[in-house]
Amino acid sequence: MARVTAALRRVRWSDGRPVSYRQDRVALGLHLWSQASGITVTILWIMSSSWAAWWVLIPASIANGVGFEFVARNRLRRAVLRVEALGSAGKALVKVGPGHWVNQQVSRLDDWAIRGCDRKAEEFQARAETAKANGDQKSAAKYLRRAERERKYSGWCRRISEDYPNPF
């Protein structure tokens, strides 16, 4: 009996914080299935209370719910062990939630803007060198100004992304 209660205990990180089912979506699905099966059987029993075999249905539902909850928590424990093993190997822990997704998208946008500005600066620098080689000093000066402006934008984007990290 102690093994069953230990298996159904709440899953925790190594530092004692409880683990959310969002860590593993399959475990979340199994957990929700265990909850839904019990609710469904209760509703069916209430709707057809004259049915003679309810004494079979309710224990079967309890066994189904406990079984799925047991599998969900075991899967969640394995996921936690895997994430902590990756974390101890020097890799970042998996972050969960909409805030982290937003943070990832904002970081991707910052990187895209910085790369775009750097690429335009290189393009204008190449055009300036070509214009200078062709003897067109006016165009060379114009392209050098544009390249400098793009480098300034790139530096500005870098400073913004480093100085103001996202709160998520």
C-alpha positions in Angstrom: 0.0 0.0 0.0 2.9 2.3 0.7 4.2 1.9 -2.8 0.8 2.9 -4.3 0.5 6.0 -2.1 4.1 6.9 -2.9 3.4 6.6 -6.6 0.4 8.8 -6.3 2.1 11.5 -4.3 2.6 14.9 -5.9 5.6 15.1 -8.2 8.2 17.6 -7.1 11.5 19.1 -8.4 14.7 18.2 -6.5 14.4 21.6 -4.6 10.9 20.7 -3.4 8.7 22.8 -5.7 5.7 21.0 -7.1 5.8 20.1 -10.8 3.1 21.3 -13.2 1.5 18.9 -15.6 2.5 21.4 -18.3 6.0 20.0 -18.2 4.8 16.9 -20.1 1.7 17.2 -22.3 1.1 13.5 -22.5 1.1 13.3 -18.7 -1.4 16.2 -18.7 -3.6 14.2 -21.1 -3.5 11.1 -19.0 -4.3 13.2 -15.8 -7.3 14.8 -17.5 -8.5 11.5 -18.8 -8.4 10.1 -15.3 -10.4 13.0 -14.0 -12.9 12.9 -16.9 -13.5 9.2 -16.6 -14.6 9.6 -13.0 -16.9 12.5 -13.8 -18.4 10.8 -16.7 -19.3 7.7 -14.7 -20.8 9.8 -11.9 -23.0 11.6 -14.4 -24.0 8.4 -16.1 -24.9 6.9 -12.7 -27.0 9.9 -11.7 -28.8 9.9 -15.1 -29.6 6.2 -15.0 -29.7 5.4 -11.3 -32.2 2.6 -11.9 -29.5 0.7 -13.8 -28.7 -2.4 -11.9 -25.0 -2.7 -12.7 -23.8 0.6 -11.2 -22.0 -1.4 -8.6 -19.7 -2.7 -11.3 -19.3 0.6 -13.2 -18.1 2.7 -10.2 -15.3 0.4 -9.1 -14.2 0.0 -12.7 -14.2 3.8 -13.1 -12.1 4.2 -9.9 -9.6 1.6 -11.1 -9.5 3.4 -14.5 -8.9 6.8 -12.9 -6.3 5.6 -10.4 -4.5 3.6 -13.2 -4.3 6.6 -15.5 -3.2 8.9 -12.7 -0.5 6.4 -11.8 0.8 6.3 -15.4 0.6 10.1 -15.7 2.6 10.7 -12.5 5.2 8.1 -13.5 5.6 9.8 -16.8 5.9 13.2 -15.1 8.5 11.9 -12.8 10.6 10.6 -15.7 10.2 14.0 -17.5 11.4 15.8 -14.3 14.4 13.5 -14.0 15.2 14.1 -17.7 15.0 17.9 -17.4 17.1 17.9 -14.2 19.7 15.7 -15.8 19.9 18.1 -18.7 20.1 21.0 -16.3 22.9 19.5 -14.4 24.8 18.9 -17.6 25.1 22.6 -18.1 22.0 23.1 -20.3 19.2 25.4 -19.4 16.1 24.0 -17.9 13.0 23.8 -20.1 10.8 26.8 -19.5 7.1 26.4 -19.8 4.3 28.8 -20.2 3.0 31.5 -22.6 5.4 34.1 -21.1 8.4 32.1 -22.1 7.0 31.6 -25.6 6.5 35.3 -25.9 10.0 35.9 -24.7 11.4 33.5 -27.3 9.4 35.2 -30.0 10.6 38.7 -28.9 14.2 37.4 -28.8 13.8 36.0 -32.3 12.5 39.4 -33.5 15.4 41.2 -31.9 17.9 38.9 -33.6 16.1 39.3 -36.9 16.3 43.1 -36.6 20.0 43.1 -35.7 20.8 40.7 -38.5 18.8 42.7 -41.0 20.6 46.0 -40.0 24.0 44.3 -40.2 23.2 42.8 -43.6 22.1 46.2 -45.0 25.2 47.9 -43.5 27.4 45.4 -45.3 25.4 45.8 -48.5 25.8 49.6 -48.4 29.5 49.3 -47.6 30.0 47.1 -50.6 28.1 49.6 -52.8 30.2 52.4 -51.5 33.4 50.5 -52.3 32.1 49.7 -55.8 31.1 53.4 -56.3 34.5 54.5 -55.1 36.2 52.1 -57.5 34.2 53.5 -60.3 35.2 57.0 -59.3 31.7 58.2 -58.1 32.6 60.0 -54.9 29.1 61.4 -54.4 27.5 57.9 -54.4 30.3 56.4 -52.3 29.7 59.1 -49.7 25.9 58.5 -49.8 26.4 54.7 -49.4 28.9 55.2 -46.6 26.4 57.4 -44.7 23.7 54.8 -45.2 26.0 52.0 -44.0 26.9 54.0 -40.9 23.2 54.7 -40.2 22.4 50.9 -40.4 25.3 50.2 -38.1 23.9 52.7 -35.6 20.4 51.0 -35.9 22.1 47.6 -35.3 23.9 48.9 -32.2 20.7 50.5 -30.9 18.8 47.2 -31.3 21.6 45.3 -29.5 21.6 47.8 -26.6 17.8 47.7 -26.3 17.8 43.9 -26.3 20.6 43.6 -23.7 19.6 46.5 -21.4 15.9 45.7 -21.2 15.5 41.9 -20.9 11.9 40.6 -21.2 10.2 40.0 -17.8 8.9 36.6 -18.7 
